[in-house]
Amino acid sequence: MKTMETDVIVVAAGPAGLAAAVTVGEAGLDSIVFEKANTTGGAANMGMGPLGLETKIQKRQFDSITKDEAYDIHMKYTHYQVDADLVQTYFDKSSDTIEWLEDLGVEFAGAFRYFAESAATWHIVKPENGVIGPRAAGPMVRILTDKAKELGSEIFLETPVKELIMEDGKCVGVKAVDKDGEEIEARAKAVIVATGGFGTNAEMLKENFGYNLWEDFFPFNVPGTSGDGLNMMWNVGAMKYGANVEKIYQLKDNMNYFLLDAVLRQPNLLINQRGDRFMNEDRMGNTTFTGNAIDIQPGNYAYCIMDDGILKYYKKNGPDIFDIVHPEEAFMQVEPEFERAVEEGYDGYFEAESIEELAEKLGIDPEKLEETIEDYNDMCDCGYDSQFNKNPKFLHPITGKGKYRVGKFYVAAYGTIGGVRVNKYCEVFDNNEQIIPGLYSAGNDANTLYGDSYNFTLPGNSMGWAVNSGRMAGESAADYIDELDD
């Protein structure tokens, strides 16, 4: 068995873990980072950028939101069922964190809204290919990785941590296994766990939320998010607390059918398996609201129906709902992807020449489907949605011009959030609500900020919490070690 010793051990090298490693390095401490994947970055390799409040970038854009405004929005959104001190500490730190990242060399494309009703809090990293979209945050990952190493952090890839070491009630190290199968016992004065939740652990998803992974639940497949960190913290007495999912909606295998997902998620007729409408479709820009609504439908999915007449309208006039992720150009480029989906037998997309054909493909009673479409078209014709009060601008009748085109949208998630309870110092509570000395958690494992629904009105929150909590945990661990050394 190998033995190692350092000041701080960081479990996982995602945005939270890397931020923690850099922070303890800035405090003059050495660290060892154990990462079970073959690269650093975790979810940040698929992400775009963190939240910031009262930043210079926002002020230059004349599109600022104050910390007090954001705090009020967030606490009302969560009905005050979250730790207000933790939220305030994170929000207060967010502007400094953006400047901290810039000082390290990270460049930002600007501060963006996700959809019209959201605030411009999303500080998207300047993408290397010049196209704002998924994976834009890659340069930030590389900069944080290089800086951590420069400041004395040793990063061991393909080296999963298996358990925490406790002595006299304190967390003093970890046991890990390297890529050759050799066991490692590493000792430290503090341990920071930042393993990113359990978004790809089928058993834990079923146990905690009742979801069947890849059957009725289609999260982003972030490698390594299997709940290892949470389980090892629970095993040493950490409180199980606040586990949830960062809920959205999307087509299954949506990255392989990205243009389809972009085009079909417009606020057209949205129905469940019974053929009934169930929400005001003009809310579809808020992916969490829509994911919540789909989650209580049969099978955790819904069908969004349009036709070629509506598609033609979008090509000419632009989409009803714009967002930062799904480009307007998708409507001009989607035809080959329609054809590919049919050729490949993709079951997230359906097209038909008639209502009868469509009903058969969707498994819905044809008379019911026809009735629902007729009722919807009547509301479109009179310009008033008497059922859900949809914005009249978005009431486009479905007349069957050309083909009916339908996306099957499932409940999805960027990943899980929460699982252990921390305070504003990212110290982990035990089952008696006492602090476990030497144990800290950051990132999605400790993200209990949203109550029952992720707050998409302040976009960039997930990565924002990850980077900020990584810094918070690193600073707290450094203070703890300073007190130990005294």
N, C-alpha and C positions, 0 to 999 in steps of 0.2 A: 504493500500500500504506500502510495506517495503521501507525503505530508507537506503542507504549505502553511505559511503564516503571513498575515498582512494586517493593515489597519481596518479596512472595510471590505466586506465581500458583497458583491452585487450579483443577484441571481437574475439573469436574462439581460440581453443587450438591445432591447427596443428603445424607443425614445425616452421612456422614463429611466431605464437603467443607464443609458449612455449619459443622460443629463446628470444623474446622480454621480456617476464615475468622474465626470468633468468637475463637478462641484466639490467633491472631496479632494480631488487633485488640486484645485485652486486653494483649498485650505491647508495644503502642504502634507496631505495624507496619501499613502499608497493604497491601491485597491486591486482586487482580483475580480474579474467579471467572468462568470460562467454562462455560456450560451449554448443551448443544445442544437441549434441550427448551424449550418455551415457558413453563415454570414451574419453580420449585425443588422439592426434596423427594425426587425419585427414588423408590426403593422404599419410603421412609418414608411416602409418600402412601397406600400400601396396608397399611402395618404398624400395629403396636399399641403397642410400647414396648420399652425396652432391659432387659437383665439388670442386676441389682444384687446385691451381696453385703454383708452386715452393714450394711444401711441402716436408718435410723430408721423407715422405713415398715414393714419386716419386723419390727423389734423391737416396734413398737406392736401388730402383729398376733399377737405371740407365735409367729411362724412364720419364724424366722431360720435361716440356714445360714451357717456361718463360711467365710471365705476358704480356710482350711486344708482344711476338709471338701470344699469345691467343687473345690479344686485336686487333692486325692487322688482324688475321683470322676472328674474329667476326665482325669487322666493315666492312670488305670487303664482308662478307657473307650477311650482312644486307644492303649493299649499302649505309651505313652511314645514314640510315633513323631512327636511334635510338639515344637516349641521350648518347653521348660519355662520358660525365662526370659521368653519372650513371653507365655505363658499367665499366669504369676504377675504380671507387670507389669499386664496387662489386668485381672485379677481384683482386684488391690490397688487399682486406680484406680476401680473400678466404683461404689463407694459415694460417693466424692467427686464422681463425674460425676452421679449422681442429685441430690445436693445442689446441684451447679453448675447443673443444669437447673432445679431448683426456684427457685434464686436469680434465674434469668433470667425466671421467671414460669410455667414449666411445672407443671401440676398433675397428680398421679397418682391414679388410682382405687384403687390398692393394689398389693400384690405378690401374684402369682398363680402357681399351678401350671398347666401345660397339661393334664396328665392325672394320674391318681392317683399313679403311681409317680415323678413328677417333683417337683422342689423348687420352692418359691415364690420364684423369682428374677425372674419376668417382671413388670416395673414398667410396667403398662399406663397410658398417658396417659388422663386423664379425658376421655371423649368428649363432644363438644359436644351430641350428641343424646341423651346419657344411656344409650346402649346400647353395652356393651362388645363389640367385634367389629372386623373389618377396617376400616382407615382411621381408627382411633381416634387415631393419632399426628399427624393433621393439624395440631392446634394447636401441637405442638412444632416442626413445620416452619416455620410462620409466625413463631414467636417467634425461632427461630434465624436466619431470613432477615432479620428486622427488626433484630436485634441486630448481625449482621454488617455491615449497611449503616450502622448507627449508629456502629460502631467504625471506619469508614473503608474498608469493602470495596465495590468496584464490581462489580456482578453483571451480566454480559452474557448475556441469554437468546438462544436460537436462534443460538448462536455456537459451533459445534463446533471443538475443537482437532484439528489434522491431524498435527502432529509436534512433537517436542521439539527444542530447539536445544542443541547441545553445543559447548563451546569449551574446549580444553585439558583434556579429560577431565571437565569439570564441566557440569552441567545449568544453563543460564542463561536459559531462556525457552521460548516456544512459538510456533508458527505456527497461526493460526486463520482462520476465514472467518465474517464476520457474515451476518445474515439477508438482506442485499442483495447478497451475493456478493463483497464487498470483502475482500481479504486483510489480515490483521493480523499484525504481528510484535511480540510483547510480550516485554520483557526483565524479568528479576527475579533476585534473589540465590538464590532457592530455588523449586522447583516441587513441588507435592503433587498426585499423580494419584489420583483417587477415583471412577472411572467405573463401578463396580458389576458388573464381570464381563462374561460373554458369553452370558447366558441366553436371548437371542432371536436369536442368530447361528446360523442353520441349518448353515452350512458348518463353523464351529468346533465345534459340538456333535457333528456327524458325525465330524469328524477326531479329536477328543479322546476321545469316549465311545461312538461308534457309534450315537448316537440320531438318529432322524428326526423333526425338529421338526414338531409338529402331526399326526404320524402314529402314532408309538408313544411319544411324549414330550410331556407337556403341562405346561410350567412356567407360573408366574404371568407374565403378559405385561407385565413392567415396561418401560416405554418407554425406549429409548436404551441398553439393556444389550447392546451389539453387539461388545464387545471392543476398542473403539477405544483405550482407555488401555493395555491390555495390549500390543496390537500396537505402539504407539508406544514403550513402554518396552523391549519386546523388540528393536525396531529400533535402539536405542542401546546394546544389549549387556546388558540386564537378564536375569538368569537365569530361564529357564522352570522353574517349580517349583510342585508341589502343587495343580494344577488339579483340581477335583472339582465335584460338584453337591450342593446342600443338599436332599437327596433326601426326598421325601414320596410320597404317593399321593392321587389324587383322580379324580373323574369328569371327562371332557373337558368344557370349557366350564362348569366347576363353578360359577362365580359367577352364571351365568344359570340354573343349576338348583341353587341353594344348599340348598334344603330337601331335595331328593332326596339330595344328597351327605351331608347331615347324618344322614338317616334310614337310609340304606343302608350306612353305614360301621360298623355295629354288628357284634359278633363272632359272626356267624352262619356258615353253611357257606361257606368260601372255597375256590374251585377254580380250576385253570388250564384252558387250552384243551383239554387231554387229558381233562378231567373228574376230575382227581385233587386231593385236598387236598394242601397243601404247607407249612402252618405251623399253629402254635397260634394260633387266632383271638383268644384273650384278650390277645394282644400288640398288637392293632390300634390301641390307644390311642397307642402309640408310632409315629408316622407314618414315622419313618426306618426302624425295624426292618421295618415292613410294606412300605415302598418297596423296601428291599433284597431282601426275599423275592420280591416281584413282579418285580423286575428280572431275575431268573434264570429266569423262566417264559417259555414260548413267546409271542413277540409283546410282551413287557413289559407284560402286562395280566393281570387276574384277574376272576372273577365272584364276587360276594357274594350269596348266595341267602337270601331269607326268604319268608314267606307272610303272608297276612292274619291268621292266628292269632297269629303272633309280633308283628305290628304292633299288634294289639289288646292283647297283653300289655304292650308298651311304653307304649301310651297310658294304661293303667291303673296300671302300676307304675314307669314311668320307664325310661330306657335302661339297658342293662348298663354301658356306658362313658360317663361324663360327661367333657366337656372344655370349656374356656373359650370356644372359638370357635363350636361348633355347639350352638345352644340346644335345651333340652328341648322347648320349645314347637313345634319343627319337626314333631314326631310328630302334633300336633293340627291342623297346618295343611297337611300334605303332599298331601292328596287332590287338590286342584285342580292341583297340580304334576304328579302322576302323569298326570292327564288331558291336561294341556298337552303333556307329553313325548310321549305317544302321538300326539296330534293333529299335532304338529310333526315326527314321524318321527325323534325324537332317538335316536341310536344308542348312547347311554351308558346307556340304561335299557330293560329288557325285562319284559314281563308275559305270563303265559300261564295257561290254565285246566288244563293237563295237563303231565305230564313230557314226553310226546311232542312237544307243541307247543313247550315250552320248549327241548328239545334241538335242534329244527329251527332255532329263532331264534338259539341260541347256537353252532350249528355243531358240536355234540358228539354222538357216537354215543348214541342214546337208551338202549340197554342199559347202556352204561357210566355214563351219568348216573343212571339208576335204581339201579344197583348202589351207586354212591357215596352217594346219598341214603339208601338202605336201611341201608348200613353205618353211616352217621352217626346215623340214627335209632335203631339198635340201641344205640349208645353213649349216646345221650340217654336211652333207656328204662332202662338199667342205671345211669345216673349216673356213668359212668366212661369217659373218652376214652382208650382203649387205644393210640391212634396218637400223639397229641401231648400228652396230659395237660392238656387244656383245663380251666379252672376249671368244676366241675360246675354252678355257678350260671348259667353261660352256655350250657348244653347244652339248647337248645330244639329239639324235633323239627320237621322240615319235613313237614307232613302234607298240604299243598295245600289247606288251608281257605281258601276264597275264591280268591284268585289267588296264583300265584308271582310274586314281585317281585325283580328282579335288577339290581344296579348293576355296570357294567363299569368297573373301576378301573385306571387306568394309572399307570405310573411318572411322577412329576412332580417339580417342584422349585420352591422360591422363587426360585432362580437358581443361577448358578455361584459357586464360591468358589475363591480362590487363583489362582495364575498367575505371581506373582513372589514372591521370598523377601525378607522384611524382618527386621530385628532389633527389639529392644524400643524403639528410637527411631524405628521406621518408615522407616529408611534402606534403600534398595534395593541388593541385592547384584548384582554383575555375574557373568558366566559363570566368572570366576576366583575367585568368592566374596570379592571386594573391594567395598567400598562405592563407589557412584557419587556423588561429592560433589554436593550441591545437589538430589538427587532423592529424593523421599519418596513413599510410597504408603500408602493407608488404605482401609478398607472392604473390600468383597468382593474387589477385585483382589488384596489382600494377606492375605486370610483363609485361612491355612494351619493353623488351630488344631485341626482335627478328624480328621486322618488319613483313614481310609477312610469314616467315617460321621459326619454331623452329630450333635452331642450334644443331643438333645431332652430329656434328663433335667434339663438346666439351661436352661429356656426363656428366650427373649429374647436368646439368644446372638448372633444375626446383627446385630440393630440395636445390641445392646450393644457388640459389637466395632466396628461402624461409628462410633458416637459416641465411644467411648473411643479408638480408633485415630486418629480425626480430631484429637482433643485431643493425643494423643501426638505425632503428626506436626507439628502446629502448634507445640507446645512445642519440639520438636527443631529445627525450622526456625528458630525465633526464637533459640535458642542458637547455631546455626550462623552466623546472620547477625551476632550479637553478636561472635562470634570473628572473623569477616571484618572487621568494622568496627574491631576492636582492631588 
